[in-house]
Amino acid sequence: MEIFLKILLVICSLGLIGVVLLQRGKSAGLSGAISGGAEHLFGKQKARGLDLFLQRLTIGLAVGFFVLALVVAYVVKA
């Protein structure tokens, strides 16, 4: 049981890393800070569906990682 939970924790952490790396940055450094107002003013279209999906997946994986980390710590200690 302990090994299964640890493997699941590693899979969840790798998934979380991958999803975070796939997300688009909110501002692209200094150029994003300068042109950020213009993008909002003129309405730059983004792939909102994919961004929303990646945000929700990140939240789900983060909660799963946190819960799994607590469960693994409890099982190893017991």
Number of C-alpha atoms within 10 A of each C-alpha: 7 12 10 10 15 17 11 17 20 15 13 20 19 14 17 20 14 12 15 15 10 11 15 13 10 9 12 12 9 9 9 14 12 12 13 15 11 12 12 10 9 8 9 9 8 9 8 9 9 12 14 12 12 17 15 12 16 19 13 14 19 17 13 17 21 14 13 19 18 11 16 19 13 10 12 10 7 6
